[in-house]
Amino acid sequence: MIDPSFIEIEGEYPALTLLKVPPPQLKWFPQFRYMGSKYRLTDWLHSVFQQLDFETATDAFSGSGVVSYLLKSMHKQVFTNDSLHFPYVLSQALIQNNTVKLTRSDVEFVLSFKAELPQQKFIQTTFRDIFYTAKDLEFLDDCWVGIRSLN
């Protein structure tokens, strides 16, 4: 049965009728530049999922993980899968993990590092002029050095 409380959202597409508001933690999900990401569809997906009676879901092509995260934030049991390793790592960190959180000092620690050695600049070397800006690539290498230094 459809809940009669709704919100009208207007934008690029014809107005969509959405049931209730998506869980607030969804706004904390990082927006990845990931081809095929469903991030822009989460409000609509939430309204559809709300109308269904289910407790378990499979996100067979998890990609950025936003659909799995939405389902988790709706208190559903979620199984994720993807053929690439990157989505697997994202799913472990954002979907499977319920306890480990980085503190502000952890983040500051990670951000304090600088990739200086040639072997620390893998992302910059491998992906130059392909997808991210040079500044983004440098940031990612710097973070990777910091992450590897965490205990």
GROMACS elastic network, one bead per residue, 0.5 to 0.9 nm:
[ bonds ]
;  ai    aj funct       b0    kb
    1    51     6  0.66309   500
    1    52     6  0.85159   500
    2     5     6  0.87830   500
    2    19     6  0.80897   500
    2    50     6  0.83000   500
    2    51     6  0.58607   500
    3     6     6  0.75630   500
    3    19     6  0.66739   500
    3    20     6  0.82551   500
    3    50     6  0.86728   500
    3    51     6  0.78106   500
    4    19     6  0.76548   500
    5    18     6  0.86864   500
    5    19     6  0.61932   500
    5    20     6  0.63502   500
    6    17     6  0.64434   500
    6    18     6  0.54390   500
    6    20     6  0.54945   500
    6    21     6  0.83679   500
    7    16     6  0.83440   500
    7    17     6  0.59792   500
    7    18     6  0.53235   500
    7    19     6  0.64082   500
    7    20     6  0.67037   500
    7    21     6  0.79150   500
    8    15     6  0.63717   500
    8    16     6  0.59920   500
    8    17     6  0.50560   500
    8    18     6  0.64085   500
    9    14     6  0.86710   500
    9    15     6  0.55045   500
    9    16     6  0.55605   500
    9    17     6  0.67219   500
    9    18     6  0.73906   500
   10    13     6  0.69769   500
   10    14     6  0.65638   500
   10    16     6  0.67950   500
   11    14     6  0.69692   500
   11    15     6  0.69245   500
   11    16     6  0.89104   500
   12    15     6  0.86616   500
   13    16     6  0.79206   500
   16    44     6  0.76068   500
   17    44     6  0.82802   500
   17    47     6  0.81777   500
   18    21     6  0.75601   500
   18    43     6  0.71789   500
   18    44     6  0.64510   500
   18    46     6  0.80573   500
   18    47     6  0.52262   500
   18    48     6  0.82674   500
   19    22     6  0.85261   500
   19    43     6  0.89893   500
   19    44     6  0.87506   500
   19    46     6  0.79537   500
   19    47     6  0.50167   500
   19    48     6  0.82080   500
   19    50     6  0.74652   500
   19    51     6  0.85431   500
   20    46     6  0.88322   500
   20    47     6  0.73382   500
   20    50     6  0.88142   500
   21    24     6  0.80405   500
   21    43     6  0.76604   500
   21    46     6  0.82266   500
   21    47     6  0.82343   500
   22    25     6  0.85284   500
   22    26     6  0.71390   500
   22    42     6  0.79298   500
   22    43     6  0.61475   500
   22    46     6  0.60741   500
   22    47     6  0.78281   500
   22    70     6  0.82043   500
   22    73     6  0.88237   500
   22    74     6  0.84645   500
   23    26     6  0.57959   500
   23    27     6  0.82064   500
   23    46     6  0.86991   500
   23    70     6  0.77280   500
   23    73     6  0.62781   500
   23    74     6  0.69065   500
   24    27     6  0.60155   500
   24    28     6  0.79178   500
   24    73     6  0.85816   500
   25    28     6  0.53985   500
   25    29     6  0.72296   500
   25    70     6  0.87009   500
   25    73     6  0.70014   500
   26    29     6  0.54185   500
   26    30     6  0.89984   500
   26    42     6  0.85294   500
   26    66     6  0.83501   500
   26    69     6  0.73979   500
   26    70     6  0.63790   500
   26    73     6  0.71972   500
   27    30     6  0.80478   500
   28    31     6  0.88385   500
   29    39     6  0.89424   500
   29    66     6  0.71602   500
   29    69     6  0.77588   500
   29    94     6  0.86397   500
   30    66     6  0.85804   500
   31    34     6  0.83816   500
   31    37     6  0.87566   500
   31    39     6  0.71345   500
   31    64     6  0.83638   500
   31    66     6  0.86202   500
   32    35     6  0.88174   500
   32    37     6  0.77379   500
   32    39     6  0.86869   500
   32    64     6  0.66735   500
   33    37     6  0.77383   500
   33    64     6  0.86329   500
   33   132     6  0.89541   500
   34    37     6  0.54804   500
   34    63     6  0.74576   500
   34    64     6  0.63351   500
   35    63     6  0.84271   500
   35    64     6  0.87148   500
   36    39     6  0.89423   500
   36    63     6  0.76476   500
   36    64     6  0.84302   500
   37    40     6  0.77359   500
   37    41     6  0.87267   500
   37    62     6  0.89399   500
   37    63     6  0.67544   500
   37    64     6  0.59198   500
   37    65     6  0.81731   500
   37    66     6  0.74323   500
   37    67     6  0.88321   500
   38    41     6  0.52181   500
   38    42     6  0.65466   500
   38    45     6  0.89477   500
   38    63     6  0.88858   500
   38    64     6  0.80248   500
   38    65     6  0.86649   500
   38    66     6  0.66064   500
   38    67     6  0.68072   500
   39    42     6  0.55181   500
   39    43     6  0.86693   500
   39    64     6  0.84097   500
   39    66     6  0.59954   500
   39    67     6  0.76386   500
   40    43     6  0.75117   500
   40    44     6  0.85839   500
   41    44     6  0.54130   500
   41    45     6  0.59873   500
   41    46     6  0.84956   500
   41    67     6  0.89486   500
   42    46     6  0.58438   500
   42    47     6  0.85275   500
   42    66     6  0.77151   500
   42    67     6  0.70325   500
   42    70     6  0.71900   500
   43    46     6  0.51473   500
   43    47     6  0.64243   500
   43    48     6  0.88598   500
   44    47     6  0.51752   500
   44    48     6  0.63878   500
   44    49     6  0.86901   500
   45    48     6  0.50781   500
   45    49     6  0.60127   500
   45    50     6  0.84933   500
   45    67     6  0.81110   500
   45    70     6  0.86117   500
   46    49     6  0.50929   500
   46    50     6  0.60548   500
   46    51     6  0.88214   500
   46    70     6  0.73521   500
   46    71     6  0.81986   500
   46    74     6  0.85598   500
   47    50     6  0.52584   500
   47    51     6  0.68113   500
   48    51     6  0.54856   500
   48    52     6  0.70520   500
   49    52     6  0.53287   500
   49    53     6  0.81799   500
   49    54     6  0.85921   500
   49    71     6  0.82886   500
   50    53     6  0.77210   500
   50    74     6  0.86925   500
   54    57     6  0.76858   500
   54    76     6  0.78292   500
   55    75     6  0.79069   500
   55    76     6  0.50920   500
   55    77     6  0.61480   500
   55    78     6  0.86773   500
   56    71     6  0.88668   500
   56    76     6  0.55828   500
   56    78     6  0.58684   500
   56    79     6  0.79194   500
   57    68     6  0.84002   500
   57    71     6  0.77158   500
   57    76     6  0.70752   500
   57    77     6  0.63185   500
   57    78     6  0.50176   500
   57    79     6  0.63052   500
   57    80     6  0.85884   500
   58    61     6  0.88532   500
   58    62     6  0.88901   500
   58    68     6  0.80665   500
   58    77     6  0.85784   500
   58    78     6  0.57358   500
   58    80     6  0.58164   500
   58    81     6  0.78838   500
   59    62     6  0.53159   500
   59    65     6  0.82946   500
   59    67     6  0.72255   500
   59    68     6  0.61676   500
   59    78     6  0.71804   500
   59    79     6  0.61320   500
   59    81     6  0.63288   500
   59    82     6  0.84802   500
   60    79     6  0.78109   500
   60    80     6  0.58258   500
   60    82     6  0.63542   500
   61    65     6  0.86591   500
   61    80     6  0.73218   500
   61    81     6  0.56911   500
   61    83     6  0.76414   500
   61    87     6  0.87876   500
   62    66     6  0.76800   500
   62    67     6  0.72187   500
   62    68     6  0.69051   500
   62    80     6  0.58581   500
   62    81     6  0.57405   500
   62    82     6  0.55832   500
   62    87     6  0.64767   500
   62    88     6  0.82716   500
   62    91     6  0.79104   500
   63    66     6  0.79532   500
   63    67     6  0.89565   500
   63    81     6  0.84213   500
   63    82     6  0.65433   500
   63    83     6  0.89812   500
   63    84     6  0.81547   500
   63    86     6  0.80901   500
   63    87     6  0.52037   500
   63    88     6  0.84642   500
   63    90     6  0.86304   500
   63    91     6  0.89230   500
   64    67     6  0.81602   500
   64    68     6  0.89164   500
   64    86     6  0.85941   500
   64    87     6  0.60883   500
   64    90     6  0.72217   500
   64    91     6  0.83222   500
   65    68     6  0.52381   500
   65    69     6  0.60705   500
   65    70     6  0.85906   500
   65    80     6  0.80526   500
   65    87     6  0.67967   500
   65    88     6  0.89457   500
   65    90     6  0.68183   500
   65    91     6  0.61638   500
   65    94     6  0.78608   500
   65    95     6  0.78426   500
   66    70     6  0.60606   500
   66    71     6  0.86051   500
   67    70     6  0.50088   500
   67    71     6  0.62431   500
   67    72     6  0.85817   500
   68    71     6  0.50853   500
   68    72     6  0.60872   500
   68    73     6  0.85497   500
   68    78     6  0.63473   500
   68    79     6  0.78602   500
   68    80     6  0.68975   500
   68    91     6  0.79897   500
   68    94     6  0.88888   500
   68    95     6  0.67931   500
   69    73     6  0.60477   500
   69    74     6  0.85425   500
   69    78     6  0.85637   500
   69    91     6  0.84646   500
   69    94     6  0.69893   500
   69    95     6  0.59490   500
   70    73     6  0.50983   500
   70    74     6  0.63367   500
   70    75     6  0.89048   500
   70    76     6  0.89684   500
   71    75     6  0.65818   500
   71    76     6  0.54676   500
   71    77     6  0.75918   500
   71    78     6  0.68146   500
   72    75     6  0.50260   500
   72    76     6  0.51566   500
   72    77     6  0.65234   500
   72    78     6  0.64518   500
   72    95     6  0.68201   500
   73    76     6  0.73757   500
   78    95     6  0.78179   500
   78    96     6  0.85858   500
   79    95     6  0.89094   500
   79    96     6  0.89510   500
   80    87     6  0.88792   500
   80    88     6  0.79490   500
   80    91     6  0.69286   500
   80    95     6  0.84076   500
   81    84     6  0.88170   500
   81    87     6  0.78401   500
   81    88     6  0.69342   500
   81    91     6  0.84187   500
   82    85     6  0.75252   500
   82    86     6  0.86793   500
   82    87     6  0.62611   500
   82    88     6  0.66013   500
   83    87     6  0.81575   500
   83    88     6  0.83166   500
   84    87     6  0.60865   500
   84    88     6  0.69281   500
   85    88     6  0.50617   500
   85    89     6  0.64267   500
   85    90     6  0.87948   500
   86    89     6  0.53120   500
   86    90     6  0.63442   500
   86    91     6  0.87033   500
   87    91     6  0.59838   500
   87    92     6  0.85179   500
   88    91     6  0.51565   500
   88    92     6  0.62502   500
   88    93     6  0.87512   500
   89    92     6  0.51453   500
   89    93     6  0.63108   500
   89    94     6  0.86135   500
   90    93     6  0.52027   500
   90    94     6  0.58938   500
   90    95     6  0.77077   500
   91    94     6  0.52300   500
   91    96     6  0.62789   500
   91    97     6  0.82784   500
   92    95     6  0.57986   500
   92    97     6  0.60209   500
   93    96     6  0.63129   500
   93    97     6  0.53285   500
   93    98     6  0.86122   500
   93   100     6  0.85091   500
   94    97     6  0.59001   500
   94    98     6  0.80553   500
   95    98     6  0.75578   500
   97   100     6  0.65202   500
   97   101     6  0.88220   500
   98   101     6  0.84053   500
  102   105     6  0.79343   500
  102   106     6  0.55827   500
  102   107     6  0.65442   500
  103   107     6  0.64277   500
  103   108     6  0.86436   500
  104   107     6  0.51982   500
  104   108     6  0.61752   500
  104   109     6  0.85433   500
  105   109     6  0.59574   500
  105   110     6  0.85933   500
  106   109     6  0.50331   500
  106   110     6  0.62799   500
  106   111     6  0.86561   500
  106   150     6  0.79740   500
  107   110     6  0.51225   500
  107   111     6  0.61350   500
  107   112     6  0.85886   500
  108   111     6  0.50720   500
  108   112     6  0.61109   500
  109   112     6  0.52204   500
  109   113     6  0.74008   500
  109   146     6  0.68441   500
  109   147     6  0.86461   500
  109   149     6  0.88186   500
  109   150     6  0.81233   500
  110   113     6  0.61692   500
  110   142     6  0.81230   500
  110   143     6  0.58320   500
  110   144     6  0.80295   500
  110   145     6  0.76376   500
  110   147     6  0.56365   500
  110   148     6  0.86422   500
  110   149     6  0.76774   500
  110   150     6  0.74541   500
  111   114     6  0.80910   500
  111   139     6  0.86688   500
  111   142     6  0.71582   500
  111   143     6  0.59436   500
  111   146     6  0.64475   500
  111   147     6  0.87710   500
  112   142     6  0.82272   500
  112   143     6  0.83647   500
  112   146     6  0.70350   500
  113   142     6  0.56891   500
  113   143     6  0.68729   500
  113   144     6  0.86912   500
  113   145     6  0.62903   500
  113   146     6  0.52075   500
  113   147     6  0.89775   500
  113   149     6  0.88840   500
  114   120     6  0.88821   500
  114   138     6  0.86345   500
  114   139     6  0.84757   500
  114   141     6  0.77661   500
  114   143     6  0.77699   500
  114   145     6  0.69533   500
  114   146     6  0.77817   500
  115   118     6  0.80673   500
  115   119     6  0.86157   500
  115   120     6  0.52629   500
  115   121     6  0.61029   500
  115   138     6  0.76789   500
  115   139     6  0.87703   500
  115   141     6  0.59111   500
  115   143     6  0.82526   500
  115   144     6  0.82145   500
  115   145     6  0.61763   500
  115   146     6  0.87437   500
  116   119     6  0.84237   500
  116   120     6  0.64706   500
  116   121     6  0.73027   500
  116   142     6  0.85213   500
  117   120     6  0.52290   500
  117   121     6  0.68585   500
  118   121     6  0.53729   500
  118   122     6  0.74992   500
  118   125     6  0.87487   500
  119   122     6  0.60231   500
  120   123     6  0.82277   500
  120   141     6  0.65476   500
  120   142     6  0.80243   500
  120   144     6  0.81084   500
  120   145     6  0.68112   500
  121   124     6  0.53566   500
  121   125     6  0.60999   500
  121   126     6  0.84869   500
  121   137     6  0.86072   500
  121   138     6  0.75355   500
  121   141     6  0.57046   500
  121   142     6  0.81778   500
  122   125     6  0.51628   500
  122   126     6  0.58415   500
  122   127     6  0.82654   500
  122   141     6  0.70263   500
  123   126     6  0.51896   500
  123   127     6  0.57099   500
  123   128     6  0.77206   500
  123   137     6  0.59575   500
  123   138     6  0.76169   500
  123   140     6  0.71008   500
  123   141     6  0.59481   500
  124   127     6  0.56682   500
  124   128     6  0.54975   500
  124   134     6  0.70019   500
  124   136     6  0.87112   500
  124   137     6  0.50114   500
  124   138     6  0.60327   500
  124   140     6  0.82849   500
  124   141     6  0.69922   500
  125   128     6  0.58208   500
  125   137     6  0.87190   500
  126   130     6  0.87663   500
  127   130     6  0.53956   500
  127   131     6  0.68776   500
  127   132     6  0.75075   500
  127   134     6  0.89461   500
  127   137     6  0.75388   500
  128   131     6  0.75898   500
  128   132     6  0.75468   500
  128   133     6  0.77213   500
  128   134     6  0.66437   500
  128   137     6  0.75346   500
  129   132     6  0.71589   500
  129   133     6  0.71590   500
  129   134     6  0.75438   500
  130   133     6  0.83725   500
  132   135     6  0.79929   500
  132   136     6  0.58367   500
  132   137     6  0.62897   500
  133   136     6  0.51157   500
  133   137     6  0.63096   500
  133   138     6  0.86809   500
  134   137     6  0.51075   500
  134   138     6  0.61982   500
  134   139     6  0.86252   500
  135   138     6  0.51410   500
  135   139     6  0.61895   500
  135   140     6  0.86872   500
  136   139     6  0.50541   500
  136   140     6  0.61990   500
  136   141     6  0.87251   500
  137   140     6  0.51162   500
  137   141     6  0.62872   500
  137   142     6  0.85917   500
  138   141     6  0.51984   500
  138   142     6  0.61158   500
  138   143     6  0.85889   500
  139   142     6  0.50555   500
  139   143     6  0.61152   500
  139   144     6  0.85566   500
  140   143     6  0.50700   500
  140   144     6  0.60857   500
  140   145     6  0.87165   500
  141   145     6  0.63386   500
  141   146     6  0.87164   500
  142   145     6  0.52838   500
  142   146     6  0.64482   500
  142   147     6  0.87523   500
  143   147     6  0.59733   500
  143   148     6  0.85107   500
  144   147     6  0.50103   500
  144   148     6  0.61124   500
  144   149     6  0.85786   500
  145   148     6  0.53115   500
  145   149     6  0.64475   500
  146   149     6  0.50588   500
  146   150     6  0.66722   500
  147   150     6  0.53322   500
  147   151     6  0.87845   500
  148   151     6  0.81294   500
